[in-house]
Amino acid sequence: MRNIIYWKPDSLHGNASSHATSSDDKRMIELYYWPTPNGHKISIMLEECGLEYEVKPVNIGAGDQFDPEFLRISPNNRMPAIVDTETGISVFEGGAILIYLAEKAEKFLPKAPPEARFEVLQWLFWQAGGLGPMAGQLSHFVNYTKEEIHYALKRYADEYDRLLAVMDVRLRDREFLAGDYSVADIASFPWVLPYRRLGNDLDKFVNVRRWFDTLKVRPAVQRGVNLGKDWRRDEARNERARALLFDQDSATVFAAASVLEE
Ligand SMILES: N[C@@H](CCC(=O)N[C@@H](CS)C(=O)NCC(=O)O)C(=O)O
């Protein structure tokens, strides 16, 4: 990883948008991150929990996701990932990271009763297996393909639209997706946030709109979404970045992993 940024949450150090120049306390979360919706799930969560964290940018347009050091903690070559320097545990996959942090901070995921815990977990998995991947594919066909592929665009736009309706029905008689504000809401917000760019609007989803308006004014949500927003990102236009991101197959994985055998 090229850069290391020491990041101290507002709730602990008074000024969220400033980087500390050094870190004496080694007991913190290392966040392997790039400012995308999947990254935002974790930056929002860390801000909400008030956990101290150190940001390690993974510039996915420059190929940092194939760095052997990163691959050891994230075998899927994808960010986000975390390392908890207090326990030595590393975790990849947004949903698993959210559960880990919730249990560490004892926030946003009830331990008991099982009904309450699994209410949150099922909506978290709904996001991880549905809203996130479908919106992610839609984003690919909206933002990154050079030619317009009507079938793919319609397929994913329809599915994103359908999932927003599922959320809307769920939110008819409750403020949040599962009980109190939880990791299910935190995971879902970053993939509702780009609704306009993804060609949808919230006019027909009045309950999602209310939920969205409630979350977007939370200071921790704003800090999480703003983390790295000024970093240079040219993945859509830069040919090398496009090749790194969109020409991956099994050979890419085997080549990256071969370094681990040395
Ligand atoms: N299911 C994963 C998805 C992570 C993911 O797709 N990350 C993307 C950025 S949003 C990535 O690292 N892409 C690098 C690449 O495609 O090479 C999660 O939720 O953590």
Ligand as a Chemical Component Dictionary entry (heavy atoms), coordinates in Angstrom:
data_LIG
# 
_chem_comp.id                   LIG 
_chem_comp.type                 NON-POLYMER 
_chem_comp.pdbx_formal_charge   0 
_chem_comp.three_letter_code    LIG 
# 
loop_
_chem_comp_atom.comp_id 
_chem_comp_atom.atom_id 
_chem_comp_atom.alt_atom_id 
_chem_comp_atom.type_symbol 
_chem_comp_atom.charge 
_chem_comp_atom.model_Cartn_x 
_chem_comp_atom.model_Cartn_y 
_chem_comp_atom.model_Cartn_z 
_chem_comp_atom.pdbx_ordinal 
LIG N1  N1  N 0 -19.009 -8.345 -1.948 1  
LIG C1  C1  C 0 -17.926 -7.420 -1.733 2  
LIG C2  C2  C 0 -17.783 -6.531 -2.932 3  
LIG C3  C3  C 0 -16.515 -5.716 -2.891 4  
LIG C4  C4  C 0 -16.227 -5.071 -4.229 5  
LIG O1  O1  O 0 -16.819 -5.420 -5.257 6  
LIG N2  N2  N 0 -15.304 -4.100 -4.229 7  
LIG C5  C5  C 0 -14.908 -3.473 -5.457 8  
LIG C6  C6  C 0 -15.069 -1.973 -5.398 9  
LIG S1  S1  S 0 -16.736 -1.474 -5.086 10 
LIG C7  C7  C 0 -13.445 -3.754 -5.732 11 
LIG O2  O2  O 0 -12.651 -3.878 -4.830 12 
LIG N3  N3  N 0 -13.097 -3.838 -7.012 13 
LIG C8  C8  C 0 -11.763 -4.120 -7.447 14 
LIG C9  C9  C 0 -11.751 -4.869 -8.739 15 
LIG O3  O3  O 0 -12.821 -5.038 -9.355 16 
LIG O4  O4  O 0 -10.680 -5.283 -9.141 17 
LIG C10 C10 C 0 -18.202 -6.584 -0.471 18 
LIG O5  O5  O 0 -19.366 -6.258 -0.218 19 
LIG O6  O6  O 0 -17.255 -6.283 0.254  20 
# 
loop_
_chem_comp_bond.comp_id 
_chem_comp_bond.atom_id_1 
_chem_comp_bond.atom_id_2 
_chem_comp_bond.value_order 
_chem_comp_bond.pdbx_ordinal 
LIG N1  C1  SING 1  
LIG C1  C2  SING 2  
LIG C1  C10 SING 3  
LIG C2  C3  SING 4  
LIG C3  C4  SING 5  
LIG C4  O1  DOUB 6  
LIG C4  N2  SING 7  
LIG N2  C5  SING 8  
LIG C5  C6  SING 9  
LIG C5  C7  SING 10 
LIG C6  S1  SING 11 
LIG C7  O2  DOUB 12 
LIG C7  N3  SING 13 
LIG N3  C8  SING 14 
LIG C8  C9  SING 15 
LIG C9  O3  DOUB 16 
LIG C9  O4  SING 17 
LIG C10 O5  DOUB 18 
LIG C10 O6  SING 19 
# 
